[in-house]
Amino acid sequence: MDFAQLYDSFSINPIIYAEDLGLCAKGQGGAFFAGGRTAPGGEFPVNTYGGLMSFGHVGDASGQTMIVEAARQIMGIAGEARQLKKADLGVVHCYGGMMSEHATLVLGSAS
């Protein structure tokens, strides 16, 4: 994976999802984010559009904003300010139904 879009309606969510998706070891999610690895320009960018807490939580369509951003990154059209240098493979993880329903989507530039 080159990047991730992780549902972040609460600040703890991306930490939990990074661990559950195997992006980092269990119990290491906090350090994974605190070290700057997931920041813009970091080794593994997360929520390149700012995430729900920055971009805005748009209700039922929030997961769609994440999918659109991942697709734009892979197509190379995310915009000069946030386009990643390497965005061939990305993961999107969302939830709904009071955290009872989860969906994970992997998008890539090659089939």
N, C-alpha and C positions, 0 to 999 in steps of 0.2 A: 504494500500500500504506500502511496505517496502522500496522502492526506486523508482527513476524515471530517465529516459533518456530523456532530453528535448533538442530539436534542438537549438543550440546556435551559429549560424553563426554571430550573433551580441550579445553583452553582455546583451542587454535589453530583448532579447527573452525569456530566462528561467524565468525571473521575470514576464513577461506578462503571460506566459503559466502556471506558478504555481498558479497565481490568477485565470485564466480562467478555469483551471482544478479543482479548489476547494481545492488545496493543502494548501492554505492559504487564508485569507480574502482579498477582493479587497482593493488595496492601501497598503497592507502589504508585497508585494513581495520583496521589497528591504530589509526590516528587516528580512524576512524569510531567505534570503541568507547571509546577513551581520552578523547574529548572530552565524554562524558556524554550524547551524543545518544540512546543506546540504553538509558539507565538508566530506572528508573521515573520517570514524570513528564517524561521527555525527549521530544524531537521525534519519535523513531522507536523506541518501546520494543521490546526483544528479550527473549524468554524471560520473559514476565510472571509466570510461576508459579515462577520461580527457576531454571529449566533443570535439566538432569540432574545437574549438579554440586551443586546446592543442594536441589532437590526430592527427588532420589534416582534412581539409575539402576536401573530395574526389569527389566533384561534385555530379552528379546524384545518386551515391551510398551512399551518406552520411547517409541517413535514414537507410540503411541496416546495417551500422556499429553500429548504436544504437540498432537495433533489435538483432543483433548477441551478443552484450555485455549484453543485458537484458537476453537473453536465456542462455548465459554462467553463469551469476550470479545465475539464478534459478537452473541450472543443477549442480552448485557447482564447475565449472571448469574455473572460471575467472582468476585463478592464485593466488598464495600465497600473492602477494603484494596488490591485490585489491579485493579479494573475501570477500564479506560481510558475517557477522555471521548469519544474518537473511535475506533471499532473497526468500521468498515463493511467493510473489506477487509484480509485478512491472508494471509500466506504461511507455510507449514510446510515445512521441508526436513529430511529424515531420510536416514540411510544404514544399510546392514547389510552382512553378508558381508565383513567386514574392509575396509570402505570401498569395496567393489567394486560395490555396488548402491545407487543413489540414487533417491529419490522426492520430488517436489515437489507440493504441493497448495495451491491458492488457494481460500480460502473467503470468501464475501461475504454481505452481508445482503440483496442484491437480485439477481435473476436477469437 
